[in-house]
């Protein structure tokens, strides 16, 4: 349990305007029941900045010219970087058994671009590459993996290529032995695989930043929308649709659904899972 002074208690009114500002900047929304959680996440930083209330911190974030760098810290404090290798493997199976062969047949010699749009500490992007390598696709077609996250702290870990045992809870031991070497209590990913990822900080709410990705053929954006409100989800989904070519594919988390949102994507069942497809125009 986190402890903070009474002067830093997050009042209901301060909570409402602070969470709305966070939603506008990040897409992440804190429900009414999460007021104490938000206070716990931010209280130490508020004190470090020398403020005596969350309201002072709110005004700094909203109006101060130096707040841009501070938002990098806010992203790190409020995001949940819980991921691991081989997560939701059915998605990886569909990529290998259907999407990549289709691309190879229809676009011989062309580069396949895949965007891990909320890569956290990198396990998703590296899982994709390991799967492609195991099935021989890296020898057949040029592949470009773009991996982005809103948290610079998470990206620093991803760029290091070092992982603890917790990241391997679903990865078969023989695959870990093939692609990782022990390094002082951690495991280091094969440099050949790691070098194929273009790591970049991107806020999915920012149209300007997402435009930098170009036009990927496949987007993985899994277990992100559970933290967004409907309006933010709609904006991001519409932007994904614009970026993708036809056909293009979007993977969201198995616990996520776009059923309640109007979208141009077609929900398609392939193998053991469902994905969203942008059809030919």
DRENPALO-439597 format. One line per 5 residues: for each residue x, y, z of N, C-alpha, C, O. Coordinates in steps of 0.2 Angstrom, whole numbers, plus 5000, padded with zeros to 4 digits. Example, Ala and Ser with C-alpha at 12.3 -4.5 7.8 and 13.67 -1.06 7.14 Angstrom:
# residues 2
5066/4972/5039/5062/4978/5039/5066/4984/5039/5071/4983/5042  5064/4989/5035/5068/4995/5036/5064/5000/5039/5067/5006/5040
This chain:
# residues 281
5004/4994/5000/5000/5000/5000/5004/5006/5000/5009/5007/5004  5003/5011/4996/5006/5017/4995/5004/5022/5001/4998/5022/5002  5008/5026/5003/5006/5031/5008/5008/5038/5006/5013/5039/5003  5004/5043/5007/5005/5050/5005/5002/5054/5010/4997/5052/5013  5004/5060/5010/5001/5065/5015/4994/5067/5013/4992/5066/5008
4991/5070/5019/4984/5072/5018/4983/5077/5013/4978/5078/5009  4988/5081/5012/4988/5087/5007/4988/5084/5000/4987/5088/4995  4991/5078/4999/4991/5075/4993/4985/5070/4991/4985/5067/4986  4980/5070/4996/4974/5066/4994/4971/5069/4988/4970/5075/4987  4969/5064/4983/4966/5066/4977/4959/5067/4978/4955/5062/4978
4957/5073/4978/4950/5075/4979/4946/5073/4972/4949/5071/4967  4939/5072/4973/4935/5070/4968/4936/5075/4962/4936/5073/4956  4935/5081/4963/4936/5086/4958/4942/5086/4954/4943/5087/4948  4948/5086/4958/4954/5085/4955/4955/5079/4951/4958/5079/4946  4952/5073/4954/4953/5067/4950/4949/5068/4943/4952/5065/4938
4943/5071/4943/4940/5071/4937/4943/5075/4931/4944/5073/4926  4946/5081/4933/4950/5085/4928/4956/5082/4926/4959/5082/4921  4960/5078/4931/4966/5075/4930/4965/5069/4925/4969/5068/4921  4961/5065/4927/4960/5059/4923/4957/5061/4916/4959/5057/4911  4954/5066/4915/4952/5069/4908/4957/5071/4904/4958/5070/4898
4962/5075/4907/4968/5077/4904/4972/5071/4902/4975/5071/4896  4973/5066/4906/4977/5060/4905/4973/5056/4899/4977/5054/4894  4967/5056/4899/4963/5053/4893/4965/5056/4887/4966/5053/4882  4965/5063/4887/4966/5067/4881/4973/5065/4878/4974/5065/4872  4978/5065/4882/4985/5064/4880/4987/5057/4879/4991/5056/4875
4984/5052/4882/4986/5045/4882/4981/5040/4879/4983/5035/4877  4975/5042/4880/4969/5037/4878/4967/5033/4884/4962/5030/4884  4971/5033/4889/4970/5029/4895/4965/5032/4900/4966/5038/4901  4960/5028/4902/4955/5031/4906/4954/5028/4913/4954/5021/4913  4954/5031/4918/4953/5029/4925/4946/5029/4927/4944/5035/4928
4943/5023/4928/4936/5023/4930/4936/5026/4937/4941/5027/4941  4929/5028/4939/4929/5031/4946/4932/5027/4952/4934/5030/4956  4931/5020/4951/4934/5016/4956/4942/5016/4956/4945/5013/4961  4945/5019/4951/4952/5019/4951/4955/5025/4954/4961/5027/4952  4952/5029/4957/4955/5036/4960/4961/5034/4964/4966/5038/4963
4960/5030/4969/4966/5028/4973/4972/5026/4969/4978/5027/4971  4970/5022/4964/4976/5019/4960/4980/5024/4957/4986/5024/4956  4976/5029/4954/4979/5035/4950/4983/5039/4955/4989/5041/4954  4981/5040/4961/4984/5044/4967/4991/5040/4968/4996/5043/4969  4990/5033/4969/4996/5029/4971/5002/5030/4965/5008/5030/4967
4999/5030/4959/5004/5030/4954/5008/5037/4953/5014/5037/4951  5004/5042/4955/5007/5049/4953/5010/5052/4959/5013/5057/4959  5008/5050/4965/5009/5054/4971/5017/5056/4972/5019/5061/4974  5021/5050/4972/5028/5052/4973/5031/5057/4968/5035/5061/4969  5029/5056/4961/5031/5061/4956/5029/5068/4958/5032/5073/4957
5023/5069/4960/5020/5076/4962/5025/5079/4968/5026/5085/4967  5027/5075/4972/5031/5077/4978/5038/5079/4975/5041/5084/4977  5041/5074/4970/5047/5076/4967/5047/5082/4964/5052/5086/4964  5042/5084/4961/5041/5090/4957/5041/5096/4962/5041/5102/4959  5040/5095/4968/5039/5100/4973/5032/5103/4974/5031/5109/4977
5027/5100/4971/5020/5102/4972/5017/5099/4978/5019/5094/4981  5012/5103/4981/5009/5101/4987/5002/5098/4986/4998/5097/4991  5000/5098/4980/4993/5095/4978/4993/5092/4971/4997/5094/4967  4988/5088/4970/4987/5085/4963/4985/5091/4958/4986/5091/4952  4981/5096/4961/4979/5101/4957/4984/5105/4954/4984/5107/4948
4989/5106/4958/4995/5110/4956/4999/5106/4950/5001/5109/4945  4999/5100/4951/5002/5095/4946/4998/5096/4939/5001/5096/4934  4991/5096/4940/4987/5096/4934/4988/5102/4930/4989/5102/4924  4989/5108/4934/4990/5114/4930/4997/5114/4927/4997/5117/4921  5002/5111/4930/5008/5111/4927/5008/5107/4920/5010/5109/4915
5004/5101/4921/5004/5097/4915/5000/5100/4909/5002/5099/4903  4995/5104/4911/4991/5107/4906/4993/5113/4903/4992/5114/4897  4997/5117/4907/4999/5124/4904/5006/5125/4904/5008/5130/4900  5010/5122/4907/5017/5124/4908/5021/5121/4901/5020/5116/4898  5025/5126/4899/5029/5125/4893/5034/5118/4893/5035/5115/4888
5036/5117/4900/5040/5111/4901/5037/5105/4902/5040/5100/4903  5030/5105/4901/5026/5098/4902/5027/5093/4897/5026/5087/4899  5030/5094/4891/5031/5089/4886/5035/5084/4889/5033/5078/4888  5041/5085/4892/5045/5080/4894/5042/5077/4900/5043/5071/4901  5038/5080/4904/5035/5077/4910/5030/5072/4908/5029/5067/4911
5027/5073/4902/5022/5067/4900/5025/5061/4898/5022/5056/4899  5032/5061/4897/5036/5055/4896/5036/5051/4903/5035/5045/4903  5036/5054/4908/5036/5051/4915/5029/5049/4916/5029/5043/4919  5024/5053/4915/5017/5051/4916/5016/5044/4912/5013/5040/4915  5018/5044/4906/5017/5037/4903/5020/5031/4906/5017/5026/4907
5026/5032/4909/5029/5027/4912/5026/5025/4918/5025/5019/4920  5023/5030/4922/5020/5029/4928/5013/5025/4928/5011/5021/4932  5009/5027/4923/5002/5024/4922/5001/5018/4918/4996/5015/4918  5006/5017/4913/5005/5011/4909/5007/5004/4912/5010/5004/4917  5003/4999/4910/5004/4992/4913/5008/4988/4908/5006/4987/4902
5015/4987/4909/5019/4984/4905/5020/4976/4907/5025/4974/4908  5014/4973/4906/5013/4966/4908/5013/4962/4901/5008/4962/4898  5018/4958/4900/5018/4954/4893/5023/4949/4894/5027/4948/4899  5023/4944/4889/5028/4939/4889/5028/4935/4882/5024/4937/4878  5033/4931/4881/5034/4928/4875/5028/4923/4873/5026/4920/4878
5027/4922/4867/5022/4917/4865/5015/4919/4868/5011/4914/4868  5013/4925/4869/5007/4927/4872/5001/4926/4866/5003/4929/4861  4996/4923/4868/4990/4922/4863/4993/4919/4856/4993/4922/4851  4996/4913/4857/4999/4910/4852/4995/4909/4845/4998/4909/4840  4989/4908/4846/4984/4907/4840/4985/4913/4835/4985/4911/4829
4986/4919/4838/4987/4924/4833/4994/4923/4829/4994/4924/4823  4999/4921/4832/5005/4920/4829/5005/4914/4824/5007/4914/4818  5001/4909/4825/4999/4903/4821/4996/4906/4815/4997/4903/4809  4991/4910/4815/4987/4913/4810/4992/4917/4805/4992/4917/4799  4996/4921/4808/5001/4925/4804/5005/4920/4800/5006/4922/4794
5008/4915/4803/5012/4910/4799/5009/4906/4794/5011/4905/4789  5003/4904/4796/4999/4899/4792/4995/4902/4786/4994/4899/4781  4993/4908/4787/4989/4911/4782/4991/4918/4779/4991/4918/4773  4993/4922/4784/4994/4929/4781/5001/4930/4777/5001/4932/4772  5006/4927/4780/5012/4927/4777/5013/4923/4770/5015/4926/4765
5010/4917/4770/5010/4914/4764/5006/4917/4758/5008/4918/4753  5000/4921/4760/4996/4925/4756/5000/4930/4753/5000/4932/4747  5004/4934/4758/5008/4940/4756/5013/4937/4751/5015/4941/4746  5016/4932/4752/5022/4929/4748/5020/4927/4741/5023/4929/4736  5014/4925/4741/5011/4923/4734/5009/4929/4730/5010/4929/4724
5006/4934/4733/5004/4939/4730/5008/4945/4729/5008/4949/4724  5014/4945/4733/5019/4951/4732/5026/4948/4732/5030/4950/4737  5028/4944/4727/5034/4941/4727/5040/4946/4727/5040/4951/4723  5045/4946/4732/5050/4950/4732/5049/4957/4736/5054/4960/4738  5043/4958/4738/5041/4964/4742/5042/4963/4749/5041/4957/4752
5044/4968/4753/5045/4968/4760/5038/4968/4764/5034/4972/4762  5038/4963/4768/5032/4963/4773/5034/4967/4779/5039/4966/4783  5029/4972/4781/5030/4976/4787/5025/4974/4792/5019/4974/4790  5027/4973/4798/5022/4971/4803/5024/4977/4809/5029/4978/4811  5018/4979/4812/5019/4984/4817/5016/4981/4823/5010/4980/4824
5021/4981/4828/5018/4979/4835/5017/4986/4839/5022/4989/4841  5011/4988/4839/5009/4995/4840/5009/4996/4848/5008/5002/4849  5009/4992/4852/5010/4993/4859/5015/4987/4862/5012/4983/4865  5021/4988/4860/5026/4982/4861/5028/4982/4868/5031/4976/4870  5027/4986/4873/5029/4986/4879/5036/4985/4880/5040/4989/4877
5039/4979/4883/5046/4978/4883/5049/4973/4878/5054/4971/4878  5045/4972/4873/5047/4969/4866/5046/4962/4865/5047/4960/4860  5042/4959/4870/5041/4951/4869/5037/4950/4863/5038/4945/4860  5032/4954/4862/5028/4952/4856/5031/4953/4849/5031/4948/4845  5035/4958/4848/5039/4959/4842/5044/4953/4841/5045/4951/4835
5047/4952/4846/5052/4946/4846/5049/4940/4845/5052/4935/4841  5043/4938/4848/5040/4932/4847/5038/4931/4839/5038/4926/4836  5036/4937/4836/5034/4937/4829/5040/4935/4825/5040/4931/4820  5046/4938/4826/5052/4936/4822/5054/4929/4824/5056/4926/4819  5054/4927/4830/5056/4920/4831/5052/4915/4827/5054/4910/4824
5045/4916/4827/5040/4912/4824/5042/4912/4816/5042/4907/4813  5043/4918/4813/5045/4918/4806/5051/4915/4805/5052/4911/4799  5056/4915/4809/5062/4912/4808/5062/4904/4808/5065/4901/4804  5058/4902/4813/5057/4895/4814/5054/4892/4808/5055/4886/4807  5050/4895/4805/5046/4892/4799/5049/4895/4792/5047/4894/4787
5055/4897/4792/5059/4899/4786/5058/4905/4783/5060/4906/4777  5053/4909/4785/5051/4915/4781/5056/4920/4781/5056/4924/4776  5060/4921/4786/5065/4926/4785/5070/4925/4780/5074/4930/4778  5071/4919/4777/5075/4917/4772/5072/4918/4765/5075/4919/4760  5065/4919/4765/5061/4919/4759/5059/4926/4757/5059/4928/4751
5058/4930/4762/5055/4937/4761/5059/4942/4765/5060/4940/4771  5060/4948/4763/5062/4953/4768/5056/4955/4772/5051/4956/4770  5058/4956/4779/5053/4958/4784/5056/4964/4788/5062/4964/4790  5051/4968/4789/5053/4974/4793/5048/4974/4799/5042/4974/4798  5050/4974/4805/5046/4974/4811/5047/4981/4814/5052/4983/4816
5041/4985/4815/5041/4991/4819/5038/4990/4825/5032/4987/4826  5041/4992/4831/5038/4990/4837/5038/4997/4841/5043/5001/4841  5032/4999/4844/5032/5005/4847/5028/5005/4854/5024/5000/4855  5029/5010/4858/5026/5010/4864/5026/5017/4866/5030/5021/4864  5021/5019/4871/5021/5026/4873/5025/5027/4879/5027/5032/4881
5028/5021/4882/5032/5022/4888/5040/5021/4886/5042/5016/4883  5043/5026/4887/5051/5026/4885/5054/5021/4890/5059/5018/4888  5052/5020/4896/5055/5016/4901/5054/5009/4898/5059/5005/4898  5049/5007/4896/5048/5000/4893/5052/4999/4887/5055/4994/4886  5052/5004/4882/5056/5004/4876/5064/5003/4878/5067/4999/4874
5066/5006/4883/5073/5005/4885/5075/4998/4887/5080/4995/4885  5070/4995/4890/5071/4988/4892/5071/4983/4885/5075/4979/4885  5066/4985/4881/5066/4982/4874/5072/4982/4871/5075/4977/4868  5075/4988/4870/5081/4989/4867/5087/4986/4870/5092/4984/4866  5087/4984/4876/5092/4981/4879/5093/4973/4877/5098/4970/4877
5087/4971/4876/5087/4964/4873/5088/4959/4879/5089/4953/4878  5087/4961/4885/5088/4956/4891/5081/4955/4894/5077/4960/4895  5080/4949/4896/5073/4947/4899/5074/4942/4905/5079/4938/4905  5070/4943/4910/5070/4938/4916/5065/4932/4915/5062/4932/4910  5065/4928/4919/5062/4921/4919/5054/4923/4918/5051/4919/4914
5052/4928/4921/5044/4929/4920/5042/4930/4913/5036/4928/4912  5046/4932/4909/5044/4933/4902/5044/4927/4898/5041/4927/4892  5046/4921/4901/5046/4915/4897/5041/4910/4900/5042/4904/4898  5036/4912/4903/5031/4908/4906/5027/4903/4901/5025/4898/4903  5027/4906/4895/5023/4902/4890/5028/4900/4884/5025/4896/4879
5034/4901/4884/5039/4900/4879/5042/4893/4880/5045/4892/4885  5041/4888/4875/5044/4881/4876/5051/4882/4877/5055/4886/4874  5054/4878/4882/5061/4878/4884/5066/4878/4878/5071/4881/4878  5064/4873/4873/5068/4872/4867/5069/4879/4863/5074/4880/4860  5064/4883/4863/5064/4889/4859/5069/4894/4863/5072/4898/4860
5068/4894/4869/5072/4899/4873/5080/4897/4872/5084/4901/4871  5081/4890/4872/5088/4888/4871/5091/4890/4864/5096/4891/4863  5086/4890/4859/5088/4892/4853/5089/4899/4851/5094/4901/4848  5086/4903/4855/5086/4910/4853/5089/4915/4859/5090/4921/4858  5090/4912/4864/5093/4916/4870/5099/4913/4873/5100/4907/4873
5103/4917/4876/5109/4915/4880/5109/4918/4887/5107/4924/4887  5111/4915/4892/5111/4917/4899/5116/4923/4899/5121/4923/4896  5114/4928/4903/5118/4934/4904/5117/4937/4911/5113/4941/4912  5121/4934/4916/5121/4937/4923/5114/4937/4926/5112/4942/4928  5111/4931/4926/5104/4931/4929/5098/4933/4924/5093/4932/4926
5100/4935/4918/5095/4937/4913/5096/4932/4907/5101/4928/4907  5092/4933/4902/5093/4930/4895/5093/4935/4890/5089/4940/4890  5098/4934/4886/5099/4939/4880/5096/4936/4874/5098/4931/4872  5092/4940/4870/5089/4938/4864/5095/4938/4858/5100/4942/4859  5094/4933/4854/5099/4933/4848/5100/4939/4845/5095/4942/4843
5106/4942/4844/5107/4949/4842/5104/4949/4834/5102/4955/4832  5105/4944/4831/5102/4944/4824/5095/4945/4824/5092/4949/4819  5091/4942/4828/5084/4944/4829/5082/4951/4831/5078/4954/4829  5086/4952/4837/5085/4959/4840/5086/4965/4835/5083/4970/4835  5091/4964/4831/5093/4970/4826/5088/4971/4821/5088/4976/4817
5083/4966/4820/5078/4967/4815/5072/4971/4817/5068/4972/4813  5072/4973/4823/5066/4977/4826/5068/4985/4826/5074/4987/4828  5064/4989/4823/5064/4996/4824/5060/4998/4830/5054/4999/4829  5063/5000/4835/5060/5002/4841/5059/5010/4841/5063/5013/4839  5053/5012/4843/5051/5019/4842/5046/5021/4847/5041/5017/4849
5046/5027/4850/5041/5029/4855/5035/5032/4851/5036/5037/4847  5029/5029/4851/5024/5032/4848/5018/5032/4853/5016/5027/4856  5014/5038/4853/5008/5038/4857/5002/5037/4852/5001/5041/4847  4998/5032/4853/4993/5030/4848/4988/5035/4847/4984/5035/4842  4987/5039/4852/4982/5045/4852/4984/5050/4847/4980/5054/4844
4991/5051/4845/4994/5056/4841/4994/5054/4834/4997/5049/4832  4990/5057/4830/4989/5056/4823/4996/5057/4820/4998/5054/4815  5000/5063/4822/5006/5064/4819/5011/5059/4820/5015/5057/4816  5011/5056/4826/5016/5051/4828/5014/5044/4824/5019/5041/4822  5008/5042/4824/5006/5036/4821/5007/5036/4813/5009/5031/4810
5007/5042/4810/5008/5043/4803/5015/5041/4801/5017/5039/4796  5020/5041/4806/5027/5040/4805/5028/5032/4803/5033/5030/4800  5023/5028/4805/5024/5021/4804/5024/5019/4797/5026/5014/4795  5020/5023/4793/5020/5022/4786/5014/5018/4784/5008/5019/4787  5014/5012/4781/5009/5008/4779/5010/5001/4780/5012/4997/4775
5010/4998/4786/5011/4991/4788/5006/4987/4785/5000/4989/4784  5008/4981/4784/5003/4976/4781/4999/4972/4787/4994/4970/4786  5002/4972/4792/4999/4969/4798/5000/4973/4804/5006/4975/4805  4995/4974/4808/4996/4978/4815/4994/4973/4820/4988/4970/4820  4998/4973/4825/4996/4969/4832/4995/4975/4837/5000/4979/4838
4989/4976/4840/4988/4980/4845/4984/4977/4850/4978/4978/4850  4987/4973/4854/4983/4968/4859/4984/4971/4866/4989/4973/4868  4978/4970/4869/4977/4971/4876/4979/4979/4878/4982/4980/4883  4977/4983/4873/4978/4990/4874/4971/4994/4875/4970/4998/4880  4966/4992/4871/4959/4995/4871/4955/4994/4877/4951/4997/4879
4958/4989/4881/4954/4988/4888/4955/4994/4893/4952/4995/4897  4960/4998/4891/4962/5004/4895/4959/5011/4892/4959/5016/4895  4956/5010/4886/4954/5016/4882/4946/5017/4883/4943/5012/4884  4944/5023/4882/4936/5024/4882/4935/5023/4874/4939/5023/4870  4928/5022/4873/4926/5021/4866/4928/5026/4861/4930/5024/4855
4928/5032/4863/4930/5038/4858/4937/5037/4856/4939/5038/4850  4941/5035/4861/4948/5035/4859/4950/5028/4855/4954/5028/4850  4946/5023/4857/4947/5017/4853/4945/5018/4845/4948/5016/4841  4939/5022/4844/4937/5023/4838/4942/5027/4834/4943/5025/4828  4945/5032/4837/4950/5036/4833/4956/5032/4831/4958/5032/4825
4958/5027/4836/4964/5023/4834/4962/5018/4829/4966/5017/4824  4957/5015/4829/4955/5010/4824/4954/5013/4817/4956/5010/4812  4951/5019/4817/4950/5022/4811/4957/5024/4808/4958/5024/4801  4962/5026/4812/4968/5028/4809/4972/5021/4807/4975/5021/4802  4971/5016/4810/4974/5009/4808/4971/5008/4801/4975/5005/4797
4965/5008/4800/4961/5007/4794/4964/5011/4788/4966/5008/4783  4966/5017/4790/4969/5021/4785/4976/5019/4783/4978/5020/4777  4980/5017/4788/4987/5016/4787/4987/5009/4783/4992/5008/4779  4983/5004/4784/4984/4998/4781/4982/4998/4774/4978/5001/4772  4986/4993/4770/4984/4992/4763/4978/4987/4763/4975/4985/4768
4976/4986/4757/4971/4981/4756/4973/4975/4752/4976/4976/4746  4973/4969/4755/4971/4967/4761/4976/4969/4767/4982/4969/4766  4973/4970/4773/4978/4972/4778/4974/4969/4785/4968/4967/4785  4978/4967/4790/4976/4963/4795/4977/4967/4802/4983/4970/4803  4972/4967/4806/4973/4969/4813/4972/4964/4818/4966/4961/4818
4976/4963/4823/4975/4959/4829/4974/4963/4835/4978/4967/4836  4969/4961/4838/4968/4964/4845/4968/4959/4850/4968/4953/4848  4968/4960/4857/4968/4955/4862/4962/4951/4862/4957/4953/4860  4963/4944/4864/4957/4940/4864/4952/4942/4869/4946/4940/4868  4953/4946/4873/4948/4948/4878/4945/4955/4876/4941/4958/4879
4947/4957/4870/4945/4964/4868/4940/4962/4862/4940/4957/4859  4936/4967/4861/4931/4966/4855/4929/4973/4853/4928/4978/4856  4928/4973/4846/4926/4979/4843/4918/4979/4841/4916/4983/4837  4915/4974/4844/4908/4973/4841/4903/4979/4842/4899/4980/4838  4905/4983/4848/4900/4989/4849/4902/4995/4845/4899/5000/4846
4908/4995/4841/4910/5000/4838/4909/5000/4830/4910/4994/4827  4907/5005/4827/4906/5005/4820/4913/5005/4817/4917/5009/4818  4915/5000/4813/4921/5000/4810/4921/4997/4803/4916/4993/4801  4926/4999/4798/4926/4997/4792/4929/4990/4791/4929/4986/4786  4932/4988/4796/4935/4981/4796/4930/4975/4796/4925/4976/4798
4932/4970/4793/4928/4964/4793/4931/4959/4798/4937/4957/4798  4927/4957/4803/4929/4952/4808/4929/4945/4804/4924/4943/4801  4935/4942/4804/4936/4936/4800/4939/4930/4805/4943/4931/4809  4936/4924/4804/4938/4919/4808/4943/4915/4804/4942/4913/4798  4949/4914/4807/4954/4910/4803/4958/4906/4808/4960/4908/4814
4958/4899/4807/4961/4895/4812/4956/4895/4818/4950/4893/4818  4960/4896/4824/4957/4895/4830/4955/4902/4833/4954/4903/4839  4955/4907/4829/4955/4914/4832/4951/4919/4827/4950/4917/4821  4950/4925/4829/4946/4930/4825/4951/4936/4824/4955/4938/4829  4951/4938/4818/4955/4944/4817/4951/4949/4813/4946/4947/4810
4954/4955/4812/4950/4961/4808/4954/4962/4802/4960/4963/4802  4950/4962/4796/4953/4962/4790/4951/4968/4786/4945/4969/4786  4955/4971/4783/4953/4977/4778/4953/4974/4771/4958/4971/4769  4948/4973/4768/4947/4970/4762/4949/4974/4756/4950/4980/4757  4949/4971/4750/4951/4975/4744/4945/4980/4743/4939/4979/4744
4947/4986/4740/4942/4991/4739/4938/4989/4733/4934/4993/4730
